[in-house]
Amino acid sequence: MDFFAFPPLAAILDLAYAGLTGLTTLLQPVAGASAAAAAIVLVTLLVRAMLIPVGIAQARNEQTHARLAPRLRALQKRHRKDPERLQRETVQLYRDENTSPLAGFLPILIQAPLVGVLYAVFLHATIAGHPNGLLAHTLLGVPLGAGLAGSVAAGTADVATWIVFGAVVLLIAAVGEVTRRVLRPAVPVADGDSLPAGPLRLLGVLQFATAVVAMFVPLAAGLYLVVTVAWTLVQRVILRRRYPLLVTSG
């Protein structure tokens, strides 16, 4: 079921589409045939800039949870045989710190509608009953509505398609590798504890999931993903310095 087929959501999607096409027209004298691609990059940057306060809230929340981690481990050890007491003590700890275990989800919920609408514009060939003309534009000769997997399956993948999508996928993968190395969670291990390897391995896999997605979505969505992951990496590095995860073992 396509939720954007419902009239209210279709109208919102059409509004976002109109804004992108209008910006494409403005950029046409400067960017030429790549005006739509340039519009996607600029709008994505604008949306990410609007969400900077959300990123700050996430960084603060990560710092708080990192600071509480040793005390939470201590509670788990102390009350591991009494789940009800453990729950009460955990709730009280978060209450004393004026935070919540679910606080990290609030920023995600705040940004989801805005990001979801923008991303949906790049995935829909038809918007509010009319063709998505944005996807008919090209980048270096490759239609923004074309996907790598679809082009290969249809036998229409030419040299330009491989070069453009190869650059998109490699850029996303490279950002993912830098993200994995730079933002790897440094979780100290308390005496007698062992650090679970599963979550760390999963983190490494998830960093490259976006690159795989870029092979199956339209090029317009791939451009959005490139800008998004690059912005996110730079923002998180800056905010990690501003709100360092100074965790000590408890």
N, C-alpha and C positions, 0 to 999 in steps of 0.2 A: 504494500500500500504506500502510495506517495502522498505524504502529509501536505506537501506543497500544492496538491491539486485542490485542496479546500480553498474556497474563495478568499477568506481573509489572509491566509498564508500566501496564496498566489498573488494577491495584491501587493504584499510586502516584498515578495520576490521580484515582481515586476518593477517596483519602485527602485530596488537595488540595481536591477538590469538597466533601467532608464538612466540612473546616475553613471553607470559604467560606460554606456554608449555615448552619453553626453560628454564625458571626459575623453573618450576616444576621439570624438569629433574635434575637440579642442586641441588634442595632441597631434592630429593628422598633419598639420603643416610642418611640425618638427620631426616626428617619428615616422611619418610615411606609412608604409604597409605594416609596420610594427607598432602602430599607435595603440591598438587594442591590448597588445602584450604589455606595453608601457603603462597603460591605464590600470591593468590588473596589478602590476607591481606597485604603483603609486597608491592605489586604494588599499591594498594589503598593508603597506607601510602605515597608512593613515589609521587603519583599524587597530593595528598593533600598538601604535602610539596612544590611541584612545584607551587602550587596555593596560597602560603602564601602571596605574593605581592598583589594578588587579594583581599584576606581577609583584608589586611591592607587598601587598597583603599576603601573597603566597610565600614570599621570602621571609617575612616576619613570622609566619606560622611555622615554616620549616625550622627557623631558629629556635622558636619556643619549644617545639617538639624535641629537637635535638638536646636542648637544655634539660628537658624533663626526662629524657631517656634513661639516665642512670637511676633516677628515683623510681621510675616505673619498673625497671628491672629488679630493684631492691624490693619493691612491693610484691612482685611476682614470686620472688624467692621466699619472702617472709610468709606469704599467705597462699602458697601454691596448693595447700591441702584444704583451703577454705575459699572456694570460688565466690561465695556471697560476700565475704569480708573483703576479698580482693576487689570485687566490683565497687563496693562502697568506698574503699580507700582510693581507688582510681578516680572515681567521680569527684570525690572531695579534693583530690590533688588538682584536677583540672579546674574545679570551681575556685580554689584558692588562687590559681594563676589567671583567673578570668579568661579562660579559653575552653575549648571543647575538642574531643577527638575528631569531631566532624568539621572542625573549622576550616580544614583544608579544602573541603568540597564546595564551600560557599563561593570562593572566587571562580571555580570551574563553572558553577551554575550561572554565575553572573555573565560570564563571557560567552557561554554556549549559544544563546540565541543570535547574537551579532555575528559570531564566527560561522555559525551554521547557515545563516541566510546567505552570507557572502560565498561560502563554499558551494552551496546549492546552485547558485547562478552558473557556476562552471560545469555542473554535472547535468543540467537539464537542457535537452535539445529544444524543448518547447516550454515557454513560460507564459502563463495566463492565456493560453490558447493561441499564441503566435510563436513563430520560430525564433530561436535564440540567435539573432544575427551576430552576436559577439563571437560565437564559435566558428563563424565563416571566415573571420580574419585569420591572418597567418603570422608566423614568426619564422623568418628565414625560409619561407616557402612551405612550412608545415602548418596545416590548419589547426587552430586552437581547439577545435572539436575532435581532433584525431587522437587516438590512444595507441601506444606502442603495441600492446597485445592485440588489439583489434586490427591494426594495420598489418601486423605479421600474419594473423589468421586469414585476412582477406587478400594477402599477397600484394599489398599496395605500399609496403614499407620500402622507401627508396633510401638513398644515401643521406639525404637531408634529414629524414625521419630518424635514422639511427644516430646521426650526429647530435641533433637537438635533444632527443630523449636520452641519449647516452650522457650528455652534459648534465641534464636535469637529475638523472638517477645518481650519477657520480657525485654531484654537488651535495645532494641530500645525504648520501652515504658518508661522504667526507665530514660533513657537519655532525652526523651521528657518531662517527668515530671520535671526533674532537670532544663532543659532548660526553661520551662514555669515559674518556680519559680525564677530562678536566672536572667534571661534576660527579665523578664516582663517589658515592657516599662513604665517607671515612667514619665508620662506626666503631668506636673503641670497644674492646671486649673486656668485660669485667672478669675478675679472677674466677676460674672454674667454668666460665662460659665458653661456648664455641660459636663462631659466627656462621650462620647458615649460608651455604654457598648458593643454594637454589635461587633466592631473590637476586643476587648479584649477577648470576648467569642470565636470568630472565631480563634484567636491565640491559645487558649487552645485546640481547636479541631484539628487544623492543626499539632500541635506537635505530635499527636498520629496517624496521617494519614499514616506515614511511617511504623509504626508497622502493620497496616492493610495491606498495600501493601506487606509486607514481607510474609504474609500468602499465597499470590497468585503467587509469582515469584519463580524461581528456587533457591535452597539453595545457589548457587554461588552468585546470586544477593543479597540474604539476608545477606551474609557475608559482601559484599561490603557496604550495607546500615548500618550495625552495625558499621563498622570502620568509615564510613563517618560521621554519626551523632555524634559519640563519639569525633572524631577529631574536628568537627565543634563546639561542645560545649566547649571543652577545649580552642580552638583557640579564640572563641568569648569572653570567660571569660577573657583571657589574654589581648586581644585587648581592651575590654571594660575598663579595668583598665588603659591601656595605653592611650586610647582616651575616657575618661568618658563623659557621656551625661550630662553635667552641664547645665541644663535648668532652667531658672528662669521665673516666670510668668510675662507677659507683660501687 
